[in-house]
């Protein structure tokens, strides 16, 4: 198998893990905690002064999505490492 094929397969597995019911609860908790802290830092002032525009709301949503994806990647990587040890 070519390296590129293996990388594509690994990427598809990671994408599937984003909706894995075993990984999602932890990812959601992390996203809510970390995302809320980042949202407050990056958008709190604009929110308090009613200056949230469409682009800022989109950025705010991404503020929650990124910690979720990072957490799921960590869980996915640990799962793969555990599988490789067997």
C-alpha positions in Angstrom: 0.0 0.0 0.0 1.3 3.4 -0.9 1.9 6.0 1.8 -0.7 8.3 0.4 -3.3 5.5 0.5 -2.5 4.9 4.1 -2.8 8.5 5.0 -6.2 8.8 3.2 -7.4 5.8 5.1 -6.2 7.2 8.4 -7.9 10.6 7.6 -11.2 8.8 6.8 -10.9 6.9 10.1 -10.4 10.2 12.0 -13.4 11.8 10.3 -15.5 8.8 11.3 -14.2 9.2 14.9 -15.7 12.7 15.0 -19.1 11.2 15.4 -18.1 8.1 17.5 -20.6 7.8 20.4 -17.8 6.6 22.7 -15.5 9.6 22.0 -18.1 12.4 21.5 -19.1 13.0 25.2 -15.6 13.8 26.2 -15.0 15.9 23.1 -18.2 17.9 23.8 -17.2 18.5 27.5 -13.8 19.7 26.4 -15.3 21.9 23.6 -17.7 23.5 26.1 -15.1 24.3 28.7 -12.2 25.3 26.4 -14.5 26.9 23.8 -16.3 29.0 26.4 -13.0 30.3 27.8 -11.7 31.1 24.3 -15.0 32.7 23.4 -15.0 34.9 26.4 -11.4 36.0 25.7 -11.9 36.6 22.0 -15.5 37.7 21.7 -16.7 38.6 25.2 -16.2 42.4 24.8 -18.0 42.4 21.5 -20.8 40.4 23.0 -21.1 42.7 26.0 -21.3 45.7 23.8 -23.7 44.2 21.3 -21.1 44.3 18.5 -21.4 40.7 17.3 -21.7 40.5 13.6 -22.2 37.5 11.4 -18.5 36.9 10.8 -17.9 37.1 14.5 -20.6 34.6 15.2 -19.0 32.2 12.7 -15.6 32.7 14.4 -17.3 32.1 17.7 -18.7 28.8 16.4 -15.2 27.7 15.2 -14.0 28.6 18.7 -16.0 25.5 19.9 -15.4 23.3 17.0 -11.6 23.3 17.1 -11.2 22.1 20.7 -13.7 19.3 19.9 -11.7 18.2 16.9 -8.4 18.4 18.8 -9.8 16.3 21.7 -11.2 13.7 19.3 -7.9 13.5 17.5 -6.2 12.8 20.8 -8.7 10.1 21.7 -8.3 8.6 18.2 -4.5 8.6 18.3 -4.6 6.9 21.7 -7.0 4.3 20.4 -4.8 3.6 17.4 -1.7 3.4 19.6 -3.5 0.9 21.9 -4.6 -1.2 18.8 -1.0 -1.3 17.5 0.3 -2.7 20.8 -2.1 -5.7 20.5 
